[in-house]
Amino acid sequence: MGLLDKLQTVIILIAVGLGLLLGQVNMIEQYAETLVIPFLFLMLYGLFLTIPLQQLKKAFSNIKFLGANTIINFIWTPVIAWGLGSIFLADYPALWIGFIMLMVTPCTDWYLAFTGIAKGNVSLSTSVLPINLILQVVLLPIYLLLFAGTIETIPISTLIESILIVLIIPFVLAHLTRFLLRKKSVLNKKIIPFFANAQIFFLSLAIMAMFASQGSYLLENLEVIYILIIPVLLFFVINYVVGRLVGRFLKFSYADSVSLNMTIIARNSPVSLAIAVTAFPDQPLIALALVIGPLIELPVLAIVSQILLYTRKKKAVL
């Protein structure tokens, strides 16, 4: 796990703090919002650039794993996210929407690091990454209309504009870059490594700008942290149990079972955050839920990786 991966939570927390601090300056608070989308655009461009679609065919070499991953991530997970939200967040519609947006988007980066820590099948986890990315880009608008649309009306035009600006355009540009520079060494030696390392900084700058623009409002609503902790933790616990049961039922090896657990637990807040900021500019609590989520998630992933290693050692002893 690289230094930036280890410091990711710290970097995000620093960005939140700096954003709240800078937001106390009226001029910065007034114009900070205009910087959010450009930084998110660069972050997502970098994310898409680092994921070659050539890996798609590898995912279909293990249909059993791909099927389990897809069904749990894109059918089971939206249902459980809606259910937990209806129980714990019914009185907080903005947080409910943010919670759903976080939980229906599987992670596309740091779950690989924790898969490696837990001695899982990293190559297998990597193979489903493009599938997870494409499906969440396609299905997130549908989930928003199905679930969030019943909580609060979402203008279709706003949703389409958001998807176009922060997902479709950077996705197309990233793979156009890959195509045009496919024979140039600069792509793999300089451009991709730069954006791979810069993603966390672009995300942090976007978070900083968002908190600077909405700092006063958010400081008055810090209780949302306590409101979100229980449903977020329950989501992770439930999906951990589901992953273990499914892995056992399908007779996965330890390494493959670890890969399944990590792919269905880890979430992709940057993609959801980009949509939230553009689709719900007047609802900062939605974005706040997507920022708080990873702060809970990263320690959970670290704990899960150690639990999985413990079960492996215990089984070896027996």
PEPE-V207085 format. One record per pair of residues at least 12 apart in sequence whose C-alpha atoms are under 6 Angstrom apart, sorted by the first residue. I is the first residue (numbers start at 1). J is the second residue. D is the distance in Angstrom with one decimal. If there is no record, write none. Layout:
BEGIN
i=(I & I)
j=(J & J)
d=(D & D)
END
This chain:
BEGIN
i=(1 & 12 & 15 & 15 & 16 & 19 & 19 & 19 & 20 & 20 & 20 & 22 & 23 & 23 & 23 & 29 & 29 & 32 & 32 & 33 & 33 & 36 & 36 & 39 & 39 & 40 & 40 & 41 & 43 & 43 & 43 & 45 & 45 & 46 & 48 & 48 & 49 & 50 & 55 & 58 & 59 & 59 & 73 & 78 & 81 & 84 & 94 & 94 & 95 & 95 & 97 & 98 & 98 & 98 & 101 & 102 & 102 & 105 & 105 & 105 & 106 & 106 & 107 & 107 & 107 & 108 & 111 & 111 & 115 & 118 & 118 & 120 & 120 & 120 & 121 & 121 & 121 & 125 & 158 & 159 & 162 & 162 & 162 & 236 & 243 & 269 & 273)
j=(113 & 204 & 204 & 208 & 208 & 208 & 211 & 212 & 211 & 212 & 215 & 212 & 212 & 213 & 215 & 212 & 213 & 209 & 213 & 210 & 213 & 206 & 209 & 202 & 206 & 206 & 274 & 166 & 199 & 202 & 203 & 170 & 174 & 195 & 171 & 174 & 174 & 192 & 127 & 127 & 127 & 128 & 264 & 104 & 100 & 231 & 285 & 286 & 286 & 289 & 148 & 286 & 289 & 290 & 272 & 269 & 290 & 136 & 267 & 268 & 267 & 268 & 266 & 267 & 268 & 129 & 262 & 266 & 259 & 305 & 309 & 255 & 258 & 259 & 255 & 256 & 259 & 259 & 279 & 279 & 275 & 278 & 279 & 265 & 261 & 290 & 287)
d=(5.6 & 5.7 & 5.4 & 4.9 & 5.5 & 4.1 & 4.8 & 4.2 & 5.5 & 5.2 & 4.9 & 5.6 & 3.8 & 6.0 & 5.4 & 5.4 & 4.4 & 5.0 & 5.2 & 6.0 & 5.4 & 4.6 & 5.7 & 5.3 & 5.2 & 6.0 & 6.0 & 5.5 & 4.9 & 5.2 & 6.0 & 4.6 & 5.6 & 4.8 & 5.7 & 5.8 & 4.7 & 5.9 & 5.9 & 5.5 & 4.7 & 5.1 & 5.8 & 5.4 & 5.6 & 5.9 & 5.9 & 5.1 & 5.4 & 5.9 & 5.5 & 4.4 & 5.3 & 5.9 & 5.7 & 5.6 & 6.0 & 5.6 & 5.7 & 5.3 & 4.5 & 5.2 & 5.2 & 4.2 & 4.0 & 6.0 & 5.9 & 5.9 & 6.0 & 4.8 & 5.6 & 3.9 & 5.0 & 5.4 & 4.9 & 5.5 & 5.7 & 5.5 & 5.8 & 5.6 & 5.8 & 5.3 & 5.6 & 5.9 & 5.0 & 5.8 & 5.9)
END
